[in-house]
Amino acid sequence: MRACVLHAVGDIRLQEVSKPMPGAGEVLLRVGACGVCGSDIPRIYEKGTYRFPLIPGHEFAGIIENTGPGVDTAWVGKRAAVFPLIPCFNCASCAIGAFAQCTDYNYMGSRCDGAFAEYVAVPEWNLVPLPMDLPIEEAAMAEPAAVAIHALRRAGVDIGSSVLIFGAGPIGLMLGKWAQAWGAGKVMLVDIDIAKLRFARKLGFDHLYDATQGGVPEWVMKKTGQGADVVIEGSGSSAAYEQCMLSARPFGSVVLMGNPSGAMTLSQEAYWAILRNELRVMGTWNSSFTDLPRNEWRLALDSMASGKLDVHPLISHRTDLEHLPVHLEMMRDRTSFFNKVMLVNPL
């Protein structure tokens, strides 16, 4: 099969590799679509993966073509999205279904081969069957959609809540869409990239602010009168981290979800805001893949299929395997505006 293989930091090549064989408890998935996550760019060009060579790509969906020993052959021909984290099932976190906190996990696209390829071997446990009419490209966005759901559930968004989101990339826009669907009274998006804010406006978001102008807390105060009920840091920026604490209302919630690109620091003023306003500051990581209290992956896919969450407009670029490296370079160098870049394979 063909795949884009990472041989070393910055060395990703389209090449012919052996088609994987599904082992016990696995299926062979023909990849229909795989989104490029923002984390893929530093993984490919700066940090590297956990071993080389390795096929990146962890936001994907496709059609099951074959099954390994012990797997029901009824899976063949069915479409599925894939939860990319492979738990150990032995640690204390796995025992309570907190698979995102597994202490000895594997992960498709960074620790083992992912879906920048035509085929990938996937554990049956990680499959999520797709609703009948949901397009494969949209199903491939289940991972970031579930991550966004998890952050909002951590925050405790309520009907009428004012929600402030730092970062208007794919996750930030999904956070905003989910918050609207949840019944939020006002959804505000902040970014330093004016092109992202223009894209957000085209998607129907009205409360947008260019953070390069400064004064984010003052802008939020004018919009809300007391600060935001819920603030989500989705950019990984130290400056945004600071502004989050200063933009929340008394007794408000701040959720930290952006992957930091460097040290995160907090001023005395922002620290005082946490204390004096008795803010609830919490982290969020990955998503819930257990049925109790709720499987956020199934919720994401069902919401897409019903039209409650429309992710189709978030896809800004579509590419095939041959041209994927060019799109990765474009994302690295930011030579064009992009939101979600999607690898699409013929099925």
C-alpha positions as CSV (number, residue, x, y, z in Angstrom):
1,M,0.0,0.0,0.0
2,R,1.0,3.7,-0.1
3,A,1.6,5.7,3.0
4,C,3.3,8.9,4.1
5,V,6.0,7.6,6.5
6,L,8.0,9.7,9.0
7,H,11.6,8.4,9.0
8,A,13.1,11.2,11.2
9,V,12.1,14.7,12.3
10,G,11.1,16.6,9.2
11,D,11.7,13.6,6.9
12,I,8.2,12.4,5.7
13,R,8.0,10.4,2.5
14,L,5.3,9.0,0.3
15,Q,6.3,5.4,-0.3
16,E,5.1,1.8,-0.9
17,V,5.0,-0.2,2.4
18,S,3.6,-3.6,3.4
19,K,-0.1,-3.7,3.8
20,P,-0.8,-4.5,7.5
21,M,-2.3,-7.8,8.5
22,P,-4.9,-7.7,11.2
23,G,-3.9,-9.6,14.3
24,A,-6.0,-11.2,17.0
25,G,-8.8,-8.8,18.0
26,E,-8.0,-6.4,15.1
27,V,-9.6,-5.4,11.8
28,L,-8.1,-4.1,8.6
29,L,-9.5,-0.7,7.9
30,R,-9.4,1.0,4.5
31,V,-8.8,4.6,5.3
32,G,-11.4,6.8,3.8
33,A,-10.4,10.1,5.4
34,C,-7.9,11.3,7.9
35,G,-7.7,14.9,9.3
36,V,-4.4,16.6,10.0
37,C,-4.4,17.7,13.6
38,G,-2.6,20.8,14.7
39,S,-0.4,18.5,16.9
40,D,0.7,16.6,13.8
41,I,2.8,19.5,12.6
42,P,5.2,19.8,15.6
43,R,5.2,16.1,15.8
44,I,6.4,15.7,12.3
45,Y,8.7,18.8,12.0
46,E,10.0,19.4,15.6
47,K,9.5,16.8,18.2
48,G,9.3,13.5,16.3
49,T,7.3,10.4,17.1
50,Y,8.1,7.7,19.7
51,R,9.8,5.6,17.1
52,F,10.9,5.7,13.5
53,P,9.8,4.9,10.9
54,L,6.2,5.6,11.7
55,I,3.0,6.5,9.8
56,P,1.3,9.6,11.5
57,G,-2.4,10.4,11.5
58,H,-4.9,9.8,14.3
59,E,-8.2,11.5,13.2
60,F,-9.7,9.0,10.8
61,A,-12.5,6.9,9.6
62,G,-13.0,4.2,6.9
63,I,-14.4,0.9,5.8
64,I,-13.5,-2.5,7.4
65,E,-12.1,-4.7,4.8
66,N,-11.0,-7.8,6.8
67,T,-10.9,-9.2,10.3
68,G,-8.3,-10.9,12.3
69,P,-8.7,-14.0,14.6
70,G,-11.4,-13.6,17.2
71,V,-13.3,-10.8,15.5
72,D,-16.8,-11.1,14.2
73,T,-16.7,-11.1,10.3
74,A,-20.0,-9.1,10.4
75,W,-17.7,-6.1,10.7
76,V,-16.6,-6.5,7.0
77,G,-18.0,-3.8,4.8
78,K,-19.1,-1.6,7.7
79,R,-17.9,2.0,8.2
80,A,-16.4,3.1,11.4
81,A,-14.5,6.0,13.1
82,V,-11.5,5.0,15.3
83,F,-10.7,6.0,18.8
84,P,-6.8,6.3,18.4
85,L,-5.8,5.6,22.0
86,I,-5.1,1.9,22.8
87,P,-5.3,1.4,26.6
88,C,-3.4,-1.2,28.6
89,F,-6.7,-2.2,30.4
90,N,-4.5,-3.1,33.5
91,C,-3.8,0.2,35.3
92,A,-6.0,1.9,37.9
93,S,-7.3,4.5,35.4
94,C,-8.4,1.8,32.9
95,A,-10.2,0.0,35.8
96,I,-12.6,2.9,36.2
97,G,-12.9,3.6,32.4
98,A,-10.7,6.7,32.5
99,F,-8.8,5.5,29.4
100,A,-7.4,8.9,28.6
101,Q,-5.4,8.7,31.8
102,C,-4.0,5.2,31.1
103,T,-0.4,5.0,32.3
104,D,0.8,2.5,29.7
105,Y,-1.2,3.3,26.5
106,N,-0.4,3.0,22.8
107,Y,-1.5,5.7,20.4
108,M,-2.1,5.4,16.6
109,G,-0.2,8.0,14.7
110,S,2.5,8.7,17.3
111,R,3.4,5.5,19.1
112,C,2.3,3.0,16.5
113,D,1.3,3.4,12.8
114,G,-1.7,5.7,12.0
115,A,-3.8,6.6,9.1
116,F,-1.7,8.7,6.6
117,A,-2.0,5.6,4.6
118,E,-4.4,3.5,2.5
119,Y,-4.9,0.9,5.3
120,V,-4.4,0.6,9.0
121,A,-4.8,-2.3,11.4
122,V,-7.1,-1.3,14.3
123,P,-8.3,-3.1,17.5
124,E,-11.9,-4.0,17.3
125,W,-12.4,-2.3,20.7
126,N,-11.5,1.1,19.2
127,L,-14.1,1.0,16.4
128,V,-17.2,3.3,16.5
129,P,-19.8,2.3,13.9
130,L,-21.0,5.3,11.8
131,P,-24.6,6.5,11.4
132,M,-25.9,5.4,8.0
133,D,-25.8,8.8,6.2
134,L,-22.8,10.4,7.7
135,P,-20.0,11.1,5.2
136,I,-16.6,9.6,5.9
137,E,-14.9,13.0,5.8
138,E,-17.1,14.3,8.6
139,A,-16.8,11.1,10.6
140,A,-13.0,11.6,10.5
141,M,-13.6,14.7,12.6
142,A,-15.1,12.7,15.5
143,E,-11.8,12.9,17.5
144,P,-11.6,16.7,17.7
145,A,-15.4,16.9,18.1
146,A,-15.3,14.5,21.1
147,V,-12.3,16.4,22.6
148,A,-14.4,19.6,22.4
149,I,-17.4,17.9,24.0
150,H,-15.2,16.7,26.8
151,A,-13.9,20.2,27.5
152,L,-17.4,21.7,27.6
153,R,-18.7,19.0,29.9
154,R,-15.8,19.6,32.2
155,A,-16.7,23.3,32.2
156,G,-20.4,22.7,33.0
157,V,-21.9,24.9,30.3
158,D,-25.5,25.7,31.1
159,I,-28.4,27.2,29.2
160,G,-27.7,30.9,28.8
161,S,-24.0,30.7,29.7
162,S,-21.6,33.2,28.3
163,V,-18.7,31.2,26.8
164,L,-15.3,32.7,25.9
165,I,-12.9,30.7,23.8
166,F,-9.3,31.5,23.2
167,G,-8.2,30.1,19.8
168,A,-10.4,30.1,16.6
169,G,-8.8,27.0,15.0
170,P,-10.7,23.8,14.3
171,I,-11.1,22.8,18.0
172,G,-12.1,26.4,19.0
173,L,-14.7,26.5,16.3
174,M,-16.1,23.1,17.3
175,L,-16.2,24.3,20.9
176,G,-18.2,27.3,19.8
177,K,-20.6,25.2,17.7
178,W,-21.1,22.8,20.6
179,A,-21.7,25.7,23.0
180,Q,-24.3,27.1,20.7
181,A,-26.0,23.7,20.4
182,W,-25.8,23.4,24.2
183,G,-27.9,26.5,24.6
184,A,-25.1,29.0,25.5
185,G,-26.4,32.6,25.5
186,K,-23.3,34.2,24.1
187,V,-20.2,32.5,22.4
188,M,-17.1,34.7,22.1
189,L,-14.0,33.8,20.1
190,V,-10.6,35.4,20.5
191,D,-7.6,34.9,18.3
192,I,-4.5,36.8,17.0
193,D,-5.1,35.6,13.4
194,I,-7.5,37.9,11.6
195,A,-8.0,35.3,8.9
196,K,-9.3,32.8,11.4
197,L,-11.7,35.4,12.8
198,R,-13.0,36.1,9.3
199,F,-13.5,32.4,8.8
200,A,-15.4,32.2,12.1
201,R,-17.7,35.0,11.0
202,K,-18.5,33.2,7.8
203,L,-19.6,30.3,10.0
204,G,-22.0,32.5,11.9
205,F,-20.1,33.6,15.0
206,D,-20.8,37.2,15.8
207,H,-18.7,37.9,18.9
208,L,-15.1,38.0,17.7
209,Y,-12.1,39.8,18.9
210,D,-8.6,40.4,17.6
211,A,-6.3,39.8,20.6
212,T,-3.5,41.8,19.0
213,Q,-5.5,44.9,19.8
214,G,-5.1,44.2,23.6
215,G,-7.8,44.7,26.2
216,V,-9.5,41.2,26.0
217,P,-10.8,41.3,29.6
218,E,-12.3,44.8,29.0
219,W,-13.9,43.6,25.7
220,V,-15.4,40.6,27.6
221,M,-16.7,42.9,30.4
222,K,-18.5,45.1,27.8
223,K,-20.0,42.0,26.3
224,T,-21.1,40.4,29.5
225,G,-21.2,43.0,32.3
226,Q,-19.3,40.8,34.7
227,G,-17.0,38.5,32.8
228,A,-17.6,35.1,31.1
229,D,-19.3,32.3,32.9
230,V,-17.0,29.8,31.1
231,V,-13.6,30.5,29.7
232,I,-11.7,27.9,27.6
233,E,-8.0,28.2,26.7
234,G,-7.6,26.4,23.4
235,S,-4.5,28.1,22.0
236,G,-1.6,26.9,24.2
237,S,-0.5,30.5,24.5
238,S,0.9,31.8,27.8
239,A,-0.6,35.2,27.0
240,A,-4.0,33.6,26.5
241,Y,-3.6,31.7,29.8
242,E,-3.1,35.0,31.6
243,Q,-6.1,36.6,29.9
244,C,-8.4,33.6,30.7
245,M,-8.1,34.3,34.5
246,L,-8.8,38.0,34.0
247,S,-11.8,37.4,31.7
248,A,-13.8,35.1,33.9
249,R,-16.6,36.3,36.2
250,P,-16.6,35.7,39.9
251,F,-17.1,32.0,40.6
252,G,-16.7,31.3,36.9
253,S,-15.0,28.2,35.3
254,V,-11.7,28.2,33.4
255,V,-10.8,25.1,31.3
256,L,-7.3,24.6,30.1
257,M,-7.0,22.5,26.9
258,G,-4.5,24.1,24.5
259,N,-1.2,22.2,24.0
260,P,1.5,24.6,25.2
261,S,4.2,25.6,22.8
262,G,6.5,26.8,25.7
263,A,6.5,27.8,29.3
264,M,3.1,29.0,30.7
265,T,3.5,31.8,33.2
266,L,0.9,33.7,35.3
267,S,1.2,37.2,36.7
268,Q,0.4,38.1,40.3
269,E,-2.7,40.0,39.0
270,A,-4.1,36.9,37.3
271,Y,-3.3,34.7,40.3
272,W,-5.1,37.1,42.5
273,A,-8.1,36.9,40.1
274,I,-8.2,33.1,40.7
275,L,-8.2,33.6,44.5
276,R,-10.5,36.6,44.8
277,N,-13.0,35.4,42.3
278,E,-12.8,31.8,43.5
279,L,-12.5,30.5,40.0
280,R,-12.7,26.9,39.1
281,V,-9.6,26.1,37.1
282,M,-9.4,22.7,35.6
283,G,-7.6,20.7,32.9
284,T,-9.1,18.6,30.2
285,W,-7.5,15.7,28.3
286,N,-8.7,13.8,25.3
287,S,-12.3,12.5,25.6
288,S,-14.5,9.9,27.2
289,F,-14.8,6.5,25.4
290,T,-16.9,4.7,27.9
291,D,-20.7,4.4,28.0
292,L,-21.1,5.7,31.6
293,P,-21.9,8.5,32.0
294,R,-21.7,9.1,28.2
295,N,-19.6,8.0,25.3
296,E,-18.6,11.3,23.8
297,W,-17.6,9.7,20.5
298,R,-21.0,8.3,19.9
299,L,-22.5,11.6,20.9
300,A,-20.3,13.4,18.4
301,L,-21.2,11.1,15.5
302,D,-24.9,11.1,16.3
303,S,-24.9,14.9,16.5
304,M,-23.1,15.2,13.2
305,A,-25.6,12.8,11.5
306,S,-28.6,14.6,13.0
307,G,-27.3,18.0,11.8
308,K,-27.0,19.3,15.3
309,L,-23.2,19.7,14.7
310,D,-22.3,20.7,11.2
311,V,-18.5,20.1,10.7
312,H,-18.5,20.0,6.9
313,P,-17.8,23.8,6.6
314,L,-14.7,23.4,8.8
315,I,-12.8,21.5,6.1
316,S,-10.8,24.1,4.2
317,H,-8.5,21.7,2.2
318,R,-8.8,18.2,0.8
319,T,-5.8,16.3,-0.4
320,D,-4.7,12.9,-1.5
321,L,-1.6,11.0,-0.3
322,E,0.6,12.2,-3.1
323,H,0.0,15.8,-2.2
324,L,-0.3,15.4,1.6
325,P,3.4,16.4,2.2
326,V,2.9,19.7,0.4
327,H,-0.1,20.5,2.6
328,L,1.9,19.6,5.7
329,E,4.6,22.1,4.6
330,M,1.9,24.7,4.0
331,M,0.6,24.2,7.5
332,R,4.1,24.4,9.0
333,D,5.0,27.5,7.1
334,R,1.5,29.1,7.2
335,T,1.8,30.1,3.6
336,S,-2.0,30.0,3.1
337,F,-5.0,30.2,5.4
338,F,-6.3,26.8,6.5
339,N,-8.7,25.4,9.0
340,K,-9.0,21.6,8.8
341,V,-6.8,19.8,6.2
342,M,-8.3,16.5,5.3
343,L,-6.6,13.5,3.6
344,V,-9.2,11.8,1.4
345,N,-8.7,8.4,-0.1
346,P,-10.9,6.8,-2.8
347,L,-13.1,4.0,-1.4
